Amino acid sequence: MRNLLAFSAAAALTVAGLGWYLDWYKIQSTPSYNGHRNVEVDIDTNKIHDDVHKGSETILERGGERLKQTVDKDNKRVDSQAIPSILPAN
């Protein structure tokens, strides 16, 4: 349970830090009446959607290229090896 809590906290901090770095949200604090402070959070959902979409496309392209390289490598390995004859040698 403690590991799950630590993982959740680490994931939340990572997403929060990444979001701040990529300008997914902005936090503004302004003085209000009677000594209070007004905190405003502006979330740019269009930027989040675009960044996630670009990232997923990049991952899929790289994964597809790597899969193709692996399959090609395996095919070359099979093609280059002589298939032994099933009949016994005399």
N, C-alpha and C positions, 0 to 999 in steps of 0.2 A: 504494500500500500504506500509505503514511504517512497519507494522508487517511482511509482506512478505519479505521485504528487510532485516529486522533483523533476520528472520528465515534463509534466504539464507546465510547471513554472518555467523551465528552460525553453520550452516551445513558445510560450506566451511572450517571454522576454525577447526571443529571437524575432518573432513576428512584429512585435512593437518596435524593436530597433531597426529592422529592415524597412518597415513602413515609414518610420521617421526619416531614414536615409533616402528613400525613394520618393519622398514627399507625397505619401498616400494620405496623410492627415497633417493638420496644423493645429496647434493649441495656442490660444491667445488668452492672456489674463489682463483685464482692465479694472481699474478702481471703480467702485460703485458707490452708492450713497451710504452714509453712516458707517464708514470704515470697512464695508464689505468688499469682496472682490468678485468680479464676474468672470467666469472661465468659459471660453467658447471653444468647441472642437469642430473643425471643418474637415469632413472626410470626402476625398475625391474618388468616388466609386468608379468613374470612367477610367481614371488612370490606373486604379487597381486592376480593373478588368483587362485593360490593354496590356499591362505588364505581365499579368498571369498568363494571358493568351500567348504573348510572344515567348515567354519562358517555356510553356508547354510545347509550343511548336519546335523550339530549339532542341528540347530534350527528345522529342519524338524523331526529329531529323537525325540527331546524333545517334540515338539508339537504333534507328533503322539502318544507318550507315554501318554501325558496328556489327549488327546482326548480319548484314549482307557480306561484310568482310569475313566474318566467322564462317558463314555458309560457303563462301568461295574458297576459303582456305581448306575447309573440310573436303570439298569436292576435288580440289587439286591433289590433296593427300590420297583420296581414293583412286583418282585417275592415274596417279603416278605409281601406285603400287600394283604389281602384277597379281592378278587373282589366281591363286593356286588351283591346279587342276584337281578335279574330283576323282579322276581315275588314278589308281595306284601306279606308281612308276615301275617299269619293268627292268 
